[in-house]
């Protein structure tokens, strides 16, 4: 018997299929990442309307028979993020976050913390709560932790030696965190201030960072993404 899935979701990818269908990749609150076939999705239909747009939160009804693709039966927008889609920087940041989430979420595996982190970032962008790239840097560190790839910012990942809080530290995000000089070090160096910001951001605490600090943290996240998912940012 097919399973009916009803959940809030985010659209992270759409691909045209055959003459009139669409295959959509969804991040769902209840079932993690799912691929779904939308019959006639390239035409406007009452079942999906304009709901298959990224950034907005949608409610979906899926018929799941356990194969590679579920079938999307209904979709409607439940939260519009109109400001984000008209702000080029915010839209670019939202798109990057959704691409990262698409690679971090595992198929048919619920990721409740990562789901909440992703929604929180989109809501913060919509509300204009800070510089978009700074918001992204903090959310990205939390996303890594949410799916089990948290960076160790306190001790060497190889020998376990603690790094003094007032000292710069080398970090290899692909290996999971700091690497002391005795264990070979790494090409990226974090200042004590940047480590404090990164620890606070990863813990979900409010932080203030400069554009340069946000860019340094995003470069570290890029390294982690490439190592754990094979994803190379555009």
Secondary structure, DSSP 8 states (H G I E B T S, - for coil): --EEEEEEEEEEEEEEETTTEEEEEEEETTTEEEEEEETTTTS--TTTTT---SSSEEEEEEEE-SSS-EEEEEEEEEE--HHHHH-HHHHHHHHHHHHHHHHHS-BT---HHHHHHHHHHHHHHHHT-S-HHHHHHHHHHHHHHHTT---EEEEETTT--B--TTS-EEEETTTTEE--GGGT--SEEE-HHHHHHHHHHHTT------HHHHHHHHHHHHHHHHHHH-----
